[in-house]
Amino acid sequence: MEGTDRAAEGTRDVSRRDLLRVAAPVVAFIALEAIGGATVANAATPKATQRSSGVIFPDPTLCIGCLTCEVICSTVHREQGLADVPRIRIFNDPTTHVDPVIETNPEFKDRGTFHQEPCLQCPTAECLYVCPVHALQIDPKTGARFIKEDTCVTCGRCANACPFPVMDESQATDQTVFSQHSRITYDPAKDTYAKCDLCYWREGGPACVERCPVNIRIKQGILKTDKMCLSEKPSDVATWGRLRQIQTFGDSPAKGKP
């Protein structure tokens, strides 16, 4: 009987989790950027939301698909005891027009046509106010939206609420399948969801920006360009507008948002 009761309880736990995932709402943007921030509804009480100080800004024309960003992302989070699923994904994208600085470089020649897809640290972050247990939080120093993994109940509401889908995982450069559909990823090993948190605890900032080999060669003067493959830019209205243009595709709910 004890084994039967334990099995029944496990079934109820799975059923509750599945029910939460099915019940996850489709959430729309609340555009209040004019006041320099956003207001979101959490339960019945709206509250001001701090804007992130920065955001990962990818330039697909400079990406060589080396996956250094994915690897270092996993590494630094694993070292912190966090889920080590990469919080930035690289996809094969034959529509990308490769920058001549990559095409003409002997080291990187014939490499290109990729698309980097990180979390965009939305100023009106839907993931924050759909979480039923407040596992989605904001770092007070950087404004980075992050998931408190020991609080996350893996209901999946944040992933479903994210208005920015990723490309089909069949196009993932590393060929790893996480069943990922948005910029928030489920990690079955840790049984938690994870997203870009700008490596808010690192003095050097986001590890992907710091370790990108294209960025390093640009800083060394080997590649002559005033752009970066990955950069952390201020999360202001202008940057947000540009990001939305290059990171909105398919049937993204973010299309046409102000």
N, C-alpha and C positions, 0 to 999 in steps of 0.2 A: 504493500500500500504506500509506503514511504516513497518508493521509486516512482510509483504512478503519480503521486501528488507532486513530486518534483518535476516530472515530465509535463504535467498539466500546467504548473506554474510557468515553466519555460515557454510553453505554447502561448499562454496569456501574454507574457512579456513580448514575444515576437509579434503577436497580434496587435498589441498596443502601439508598437513601433511602426508597423505597417500602416495602421490606421492614421497615425500622425503624418506619415509621408503622403498618403493619399489625400489627406485633408489640407495639405499645404496650400495656402492661397496664392492666387496670381496677383501680384502687387504692382501698382503703378507708381511712377515717380511723383514726388511732391516737390514742385519747383519753387523754392524760396531762396534762390541764389542771390536775389537782389539785395538781401540784407546781410550778405557776406557769410551765410551759413545755411543751415537747413533745420526744419522742425519736423520731427517724426512722431508718429503716434505709437506709444508703447503702452499696451493695455488701454486705459481710458484717459491717460494723462500725457499730453504732448510735452516734449522737452527739447531744448536746443541741442543740436548736434555739432560738435567741434569738427571743423573741416580738417582733413589731413594736411600736414605741412608739405607733403611730397607725394609723388606717384611715379611708378615705373613707366617710363615713356619709351616704347620700343620703336626702332626704325628697321622694318623688314628688309629694306634695300641693302642693309649692311650685314645682315645675319648670314653666317656661313653654315649654320646647322651643326655646330660642333657639340652642342648640348652641355657645354661647360656650365651654363646658367642653371640648368636642371640639376646637374650633379652637385654643384656647390650649394644650391638651395637645400637639397636633401641632406647634405652633410652637416651644414651649420644648425639645422633644426634638430637633426638626430643628436648632435652634441649637447643640445639643450634639453634632451629628453622628450622632444616633441615628435609628432608624426613626421615621417621623412618622405612622404609623397611630395614630388616637386610642385611648388606653388606657382611656377611659370611653366607653360608647355610650349614646345616648338612643333610646328606642323609644316609638312611639305605643301608648298603653294606655288604652282607653276605660273600663276598670274603675277607674281612679284617681279618687278623690274629691278634687277640687280644694279647697284651703284657702280659706275665705271671704276671707282677706286678699288673695288673688290675684283672686278673682271680683269683689270690690267695688272693686278699684283701677282707675281709668280707663285707666292705661297698659297694664295686663295683662289687662283684661276680655276674656272669651271665649277666653283662652289657658289651656291646661292639659291634663290627661289624658296625661301622659308618665311614663316609668319610666327612671331612671338605673341603669346597670349597670356598676360598676367591679370591679376585683379586690378581694377581701375580705381580703387579707393573712392567709390562714388560719394559725392557730397550729400546726396540724398539716399544713403545706403539702406536699401530695403532689407538686407540681411539682418540689420540691427534690430528692427522693430517687429520682425516675425518670429524671432527666437523666443520660445515659451519659457526658457529658464535663464535668460540673460547671459548665455555663454558667449554671445557676440559682444565684444567690448571695445572701447577706444583707449588707446594708450594716451595718457594725459600730456606727455612730452611731445610726441610726434603726430598725434591724431590718427595714427594707423588703426584701421579696423582689424581686430584679430579675434580668434576663437580661443576661449579658455577651455582647453581640451578636457580637463578634469570635471568640467561642468556640462559639457556637450552631451546630449541624450540621443544623438544621431537620428533625429526625426527627419532631417533633410529639408526642413522648411527654408533654411538660408540658401541652399543650393538651388531650390526651385524658384525662390524669389529673385535671385540674381538675374538682372535683365540682359546680361551679356553672355551669350552662348559661346562655346568653343567649337572649332571645326570638328568634323567627324573624326573619331579616334582612329579610324582606318588610315587617316593621313598623318597620324602622329609620327614624328621623325624617329623616336626611340621605340616605336611599335608596341609600347606598353599600353594596356587597356585597363582603365580604372572605372569604366562606365561613367565617365565624366561628361556632363552636358553644359556646365556653366563654369565660371571662374572659381568655384568652390568644389573641392574634391573630397570624396570619402576615402578614408584609409581603413581597410578591413583589419589590418594588423593591430591598430590602436583603437579601432571601433570609434572613430571620431571624424568629424569633418575638419578640413584645413584650408586656409587661403593665405595669400600674400599678406604679410604683416610688416613689410618693409624692414625686416630684421631689426625691429625697434630697439632691441637690447644691445646691438653692436655699435661700437663707437665709430666704425667705418661706414655705417649705413648698410644698405642692401648688398649682400654678398654677390649677387648676380652682376650688379653694375661694376663692382670692384674687380671681379675676376674675369670678366668677359675678355677673351684674347684680342678681339677686334678693338675694344676700348683701350686695352693696354698698348697696342701698336699705334693707335691714334695719339695717345698721350706721349709715346716715345718719338713721335714724328715720322714713323715708318710709313703710316698711311696718312696722306694729306687730305684732311677733310675737317670741317668745323662741326660735323655731326657726330653722334655716338650711336653705336648699335643698341645699347641700353643706357638710359640715363634716368636719374631721379630729378624730376622737374617740380617746381612749385605747383601745388594742386589748386591753381586759380581758374577762373572762368575761361580764359583763353586756352589754357592747356587742356582743360576738360573738353572744350568744344572740338579741339583738334583730335584728341584721343577718341571721342565718340565717332568721329568721321572715319578713322582708320580701323577701329575695332568693332564697328557695328556691321553685321552682315547676316545673311540668311533671314530667318524670321524673328530676329532679335526684337524683344519688346522695347528696346532702347531707341528704335527708329522713330524719328520725328519728335523726340523729346526736346524741350527748350533748353 
